[in-house]
Amino acid sequence: MALDGALIVQSDKTLLLEVDHERSADARRAIAPFAELERAPEHIHTYRVTPLGLWNARAAGHDAEQVVNALLTHSRYPVPQALLVDIAETMDRYGRLVLEKDGDQLVLRTTDRAVLTEVMRHKKIMPLLGEMLSPDEVVVHPSERGTLKQELLKVGWPAEDRAGYVDGEAHPIALLEDGWSLRPYQQQAVDGFWDGGSGVVVLPCGAGKTLVGAGAMAAAKATTLILVTNTVSARQWKQELLERTTLTEEEIGEYSGARKEIRPVTIATYQVLTLRRKGIYPHLDLLDARDWGLVVYDEVHLLPAPIFRMTADLQARRRLGLTATLVREDGREADVFSLIGPKRFDAPWKDIEAQGYIAPADCVEVRVSLTDSERMAYATAEAEDRYRLASCSPVKLGVVRTIVDQHRGQPTLVIGQYLDQLHELAEQLDADLITGETPVKQRQELFADFREGRSNLLVVSKVANFSVDLPEASVAIQVSGTFGSRQEEAQRLGRVLRPKEDGRTAHFYTVVTRDTVDAEFAAHRQRFLAEQGYAYRILDADDL
């Protein structure tokens, strides 16, 4: 029996979404809490239902009935019964083990004695547990709270952590709401995080993740450690907190390569915390320097491995992760789930666009062809050199110039990965260039010139991927990227999504070399944005 849904639900846990179906947007929204997009060509998008996706949905308050209902409502054909049973059973695994406080003790309790007996027999879990208090509960050493959650997730029995949090050192923080207030979705994100106690908020770039962080700090009213990707980002956080909260200059410290200030609110870079000397991390003491009431992880999808290890020891502190995408290219989404916490709020980008809080975007892939001599050089190159050869083809220079000319007068970013290519572009376009080698002070000055309209063309390396506030950028041209990184694509589109005062559409161009690995990586990078409902038009360079 054929129904009229936009989805085809298959027994191998894949969901096929027909993009051109009139109800495809509703179907995409319904499956977003629990399904992850795998492939997104033009007409049929492929999603997969994974245990982690189902447990994230469960932790966010969705039950199996809602998930099953979403599939039944939007499926074109009868949904395989075995799949529905499997979904219900997988979601039912979450919460059969619960971490709770019992007086001064941390206890792992179960509603299913056989599950506790099973997990206690695993050789990596056994050493983390203490004495049995009853057949249904066992003592856990407080320092093993994070490690235990990681190991339980690996064996397929995720524990629900209800052990609560220490308040930390109190510190007065309030939002200054003179002439502005948190947007409805920002308030929902703060409430979702606070009710859950710990976890991740997923919002598009330009949708005000920093303000969600400020809202969480105002709810905690406690000393806060904020971890960010780089010094420019640290200073933008500080600026935003000074403008939007009651915090003063003296209450906010920067802990980076340049400064080492520890204040009631301390903003530290991942680089300084993960700096190693003689096999040890000298700056990790910062985590114990104060009795922090809240730890905020900006761009949580970029958390370096040592930060995960230290986060395992911070389970008694409230932890807020902020990101535009939970996709991690290293596949460590499970560690984010067990150590930072489950997803507490996730707003589809298109919903926020529909509310007028981010700009609509036109995404275009412009395809260029290598010259005959370049094709031969590519064909004979070693595998590891091919992406660079394809990405840095001189053919791209003329295409970029054409696009820049078409949008002359509009604030435009040209973004790439390879420095020699970027130097050449900056020279040809007569534009300023920002790379990792540009001193922080000069970087800030160039970003300020762009923000304030004194320049409207900037060539940037991947230093501009993260936490750089360029509200008026309305055109981005990507010439090369970090291989097939979906999260980078999301960040780069995010550079142009802040709403424009005149309501104009943002433009995001990716210049791709056809018949090469450049085209393969581009297709992979676009997956995340396709999941958010963005469609790429494909143009030949000659048709520009």
N, C-alpha and C positions, 0 to 999 in steps of 0.2 A: 504494500500500500504506500503510495507516494503522498507525502504531506506537502506543505508549502514553505519549508524553512530554508534558511540560507546556508545551513550546516549539513555536512555528511559526517556522521559519527561512526568511526570504524573500531573493530574489536582490538586492533593493535594500539589503542589509546591515541590515535591521531584524529584530529578534527579538520575537515576540509571546509574552508569558508569561501563561498562564491562572492567575490568582491562586488560584482555588478548587480547583485540581488537587492531589491528595494529595502529589505530588512537586514542587510548585512551589518549596518552600524549598530542596530539593537543587539544582534547576535554577538558581535565583537565585544560590546560592553558587558554582555551577560557572562561571557567566558573569561574575560580579562582577569578576574580575581584568582583563577585557578589554572589557566592554560598558558603555555609559553609558545610564542611564534617560532617556528623553525625555518620555514621558507616562504618567501613572498614575491613570486613572479606576478605577472599582470593580473590574471583572472582568478586564480585559486590560491588562497593562502593556507599553509599547513601549520596547524598548532599541535602541540603534544601535551597530554595530561601526565604529570609526574607526581610521585609521592610528595616531593618537597612543595610543589605548587598546591597540592591538596591540603597539606599541613599548614602552609602559610594562610590559605583561605580559612581553615578551621580556627587558627589562632586569631584571625581578624574578625571572627564572629559568624562566619558562614558555616552552615551545617550541610551534611550530605544531601538533605532534602532539597536545599536551594540549588546545589550543583546539579543534581539529577534533573530537577525541574528545568534548569537552564538548557540542558541537553535535549530533553523531551520537547520543550517549547519550540526550539529553533532547528530541530533536525528535520531533514526532508524525508528520511526513511525511518522505519522503526529502529530504535537504538538497541544494540546487542545487549541482551539481558545480563550476560556474564560481566560486561563492562560496568554496568550499573552496580552490580553486587560488589565488584572489585573496588569501585570508588567508595562505596559505603564502608567496606571493611578497612580500606586504607585510612580513611578519615577517622574511623573509630579507634585506630591505634593511638591517635594523639590524645593525651590526657588520661590514659590508663595508668601511667606513671606520673606522679606529681611530687615536686620538691616543695616542702613546706617547713616552716619554723615550728619547733615544739619546745617552748621555753627558750633556752640558750642553744639548743641543738638544731642542726639542719638534718632533716629526715626525708628519705625517699619512700613514699607510700604508694600502694597500688590498690586498684579496685579489682585486680585479677591476679591472684596469688601465683598462678603458673607463669605469668609474664615476669614477675620479679624473680622467681626461681630461675627462669631461663637466662635473664640478663646477668644475674650474679655469677653465672658459670663462665662468662666470657673472661678470658685471661687479662684483657686490658681494663675491664670494669671492676673485677674483684679487688684489686689493691686500692681503689678509690672509696671503698665502702668500709664501715666499721661494724659495730656489733648489731645483731638483730634485736629489735625491741619487741617484735611480735612476728608471726608468720607473714604479716602484710607491711611491715615497715622496718627500715634499716637506717642506721646513722650514716651521714655523709660528712666528711671533714669539710668545713666551710671553704678552705682554700681549693677544694677540688670541684666546686660547684660548676664552673665553666667546662672543665675537662670532662666531667661526667656527662654533661649535656651533649658535648661533641660526640662522645663515644656511644651514647644511647641512640643518637640520631643515625650513626653509622650502622647500627645493628637493626634499624627499622622500628625503634620504639621511642619516639621523641617524648621527652618529659616536659610537662607543663610546669613552668617555674612560678610558684606562688609564694616563694620564700620572702618576698618583700625586699625593701631597700633601707639602708641607713639614710637619715635625713642629711647628713653631712653638716658642715659648718654653715650656720644661717648667715645670709647676707641680703639686705633689702634690694630688690630689683623690681621695677614696675615699668610698664609700657607708657610712654608719653603719647597720649592719644589726642593731641591738639591738631584738629583738622584732618586726621586720618584714623583708621582703625583696621584691625586685621580683616582681611576679606573672609567671606563665609567659609571657603574651603580651607583657608589657613587656620581659622579657629577650629574647624572640624579636625584638622591634622593635629593641632596641639591637644585637643580633648582626647582624640584616639590614642595618642602617645601616652598622655598622662593616666588615662584609665587603665592602659595595659602596663604602665610602669617602665617599660623599656621596649625598644624596637626601632623600626625603620619607617621613615616617611618618604614616599616617592612622589616628586613633583617635577614638572618640566623646568628646564632652565628658563629664567626670566619670570617664574611664577612666585618668587619671593621665599625661597627656602630659608634664607637668613632670618626673615621675620618669624618663621615658624620656630627657629632656634631661639629667637628673642622671647617669643611667647612661652616656650617651654621653660626658659630661665625665669620669667616672671611668675610662672606657676610654682617653680621649685623654691624661689627666694633663697638660694643657697650659692655657695662658691661654685664656680663652673670652670671646667677645663675644656677648651674648644680646640680640636685638632683639625688642621687645614692643610691643603696641598702645597702652598708656597707662601713666600713673604708678602707678595702683592695681595694675595687672598687674605692673609692675616690683617693687613692694614685696611682692606675694604670691610672686613667684619668689624674691626674696631670703629671705623667711621660710621657704619650703619648703627651700631649699638649706642654710640654717642648721640646720634640724631634721634633714635627711636625709643630709647629707654632713659631711666633716671640715672644711669651709670655716668660717672665723671672720668676724665682723663686719668686721674690718680688711681682709679679702681680697676683699670684694664691694663694688663701687662702683655708684652710681646716676648715670646720665647722662641728665638730663631737663631740662624747663624750669626745675625748682626747684634741681637740683644738677648739678655737672659734675665727678664723681669718676672718675678712671681708675685701676682696680685690676686685679689678675690676673684676676678675673672681673668684667666690667663689663656692667651691664644698661642698655641705652639704649632710648629710645622712638623709634618710626618718625617721630613728629612733629618731634622735635628734629633728627634726621638730615636730614629733607627740608625744613627751614626755609630759605627763600631770602632772601638780602640782596643787592640790586643784581645779580641774575642769577647769583650763586654760592651754593654750599652751604657756609657756614663750618664746619659741624660734621663734614663728611665726613672731615676729617683724623683723626677718631677711629679710622677703619678702619686707618690706618697708625700710630696712636699706640703700638701694641705689635705684637709678632710673634705674632699670634693663632694658636693651634693649632686652634681650632674656632670656627665662627660658627653660632649657633642662631637660626633665624627662627621665632618663635612666630606662630601664626595665618597661615601662609604664603599662604593664599588672599586675604589682605588687603594683600599687599606693594604699596606704592605704586611708581609707575613709576620715580622716581629711584633707589629701592633696587635695582631690576633693573639699571639702568645701572651702579651701583657694584659689583653682584654679578658682572657680567661681568669685572671686574678682580680678583676674589677667587678665581679658579678653582684656584689652588694651595693654598687653605685647605680643610680639611674643612668641609662645609656640611650642616647638618641642618635640614630644614623640618618643622614640626609643625602639624597641622591636623585638624579634624574632617571636612573635605570638600575635595577637590581642585577642586570647582566654583569657577570665578571668573566673576563676572557680566560682566567685561570681556573674557572669552574668551582670556585670556593663559596658559592652561594650558600651552601649548607653551613659553613662556618659563620657567615653573617647571621643566619637564622639562629644558630645555637648560642653564639657569643654576644652579638649586639641585641638580637631579639627578632621576633617575626615582623612581617610587614604590618604596620598599624594603620597606614593610610596610603592610598594610591589613587591619584586623580588622573583619568585619561586626558591626554593632552588636548584632544579635540573638544572635550567638555569645557575645559578652561578657555580654549579659543572661542567657543560659542558664547561664553559669558563675557567676552571682550577683554579678558585679562592678559592674553598673549595674542600676538599678531597672527593672522592667517599666513600660510607659507606656500609658495610655489616651488616645488623641488624638481630640478631638471638635471638629467644626466646627459652631458654633451660628449659624444663619442668621436675620437680622432683616430686616424690611421697612421701607423709608422711609415716612413719612406722605405723604399726597397732596400737601401743600404742599412737602415736601422733594423729592418726585419731580419736581415741576414745576421747582423751583430747579435740580435736577440736570440735567434735560433741556435747560434753557436756558443752562447754564454753559459756559464755555470748556473745551476738552478738558483743558488743563493743571490746571484747578481741580477736575475731577470726582473724582479719587481722594481729595483732601482732604475734599471734601463728603461722599462716601460713608463714608470712614473715621471721620469725626468726628460722625456722626449722633448726636444726643442719645438716640436709641432705645437705643444701646449701653449707656448708663449704668445703666439699670434691669436689663439682662441681667447686667452685671458684678456688680451688687449681689446679685442672686439667686445667682450662682455662688459668690461670697464667703460668703454666708450658708450655702449647702449644705456648704461645707468649713470652717465656722467652727472655729477652734482649730488648723487645719493651716497650716503656714508657706506663705504665698501671695504670689506676685509678680504684679503687674499691669503689663504691658509695652506700651509704645506709642511712637509716633514724633513725634506732634504735641504741642508743649508746652502749648498752651492746653487741649487735651483732657485731658492728664495732670494739670494743675493742678486742673481741675474734678473729675476722678476722686478725687484725693487729698483734696480738700475734702469731697466727698460721702461718702467712705469713712472719713474721719477717719484718714488714713494718712500716714506720712512719704513724701516725694517726693525722688528723686535724679535730677538731669539733668546735662548737661554744665556747667551753671552752678554746681552745688554744689561748694564748695571740697573739695579732695582730703581734707583732715583730717576734715571733716564727713562726707564720703562714707564714709570708713573707719569712723568711729564708728557710722553708721547700719547699714552692712553687719555690723559686729561685734555690734550689738544684735540683728540678725536671726539671725545665726549662733548666738548664745548664748541665744536664746529669750526675750529681753526684749521683742521685738516679733515679731508673726507675720504682718504685712501690710505690703507695701512697694510703692509705685508707682515704676516706673523707666523712664527713656528708654533709647535704644539704647546708652548707656554701659555697661549691664549685659550687653550681648550677649557680650562677650569677656572671657575670663580673669578672671572674678570668681567666687571660690570661696564658694558658698552651699550647703554640703552638705545641709542639712536641708530646703531648699525642696522642697515636694512637689506644689504646684499652681501652674501658670503660666497666666495669662489674657492673651492677646494681643489688643489692640484695634486696632492699626494697625501696619504694617510698612513696610520700605523697598521699596515697589512689589512686584515679584515675586521678591525675593531668596531663592534656595534656601538659600544658605549661612547667611543670618540665621535662617531657620526652624530649621536644624540647631542653631545656637548657642542659640536660645531654648529648644528642647526640652531641650538639654543642661543648662540651668540646673536642671532638676528630676530629672535621671537618676542623680544620685549615690545609691548604695544606702541605703535607710532602715534604721535600727537595728531597727525592728519588721517589716521586710520588706514594708511596704505598697507598693501600686502608685502611681506618679506620674500626675498628671492634667495634660494640656496642652489648653487650650481656645483656639480662635481664633474671635473674634466677627466675622462677615462680613455685609456688606450685600448681599442678593440683587439680581439684575438690574442690577448695576453693575460698574464695573472693579474694585472691591474684591474681588468674587467671582472675577474672571478672574485677578487677581494671586495670590489665595489658592491657586487651583488650581496655578499655576506654582510657588509657594513649596513646596508639599507634595511636589513631584516627588522631591527628594533623600531625604526621609524614607521615601517609598514604596519607593525603591530599597533602603533598609535593612530593609524588611519591616514598616514601621509602617502600619497601616490607620487611616484617619480615619472615625469614625462621623459622620453628619450628623444634626443635631437642629434642629427648629424652635424658636425662642425660646419659643414658647407651651408647648412640651412639657417645658421644663426642670423 
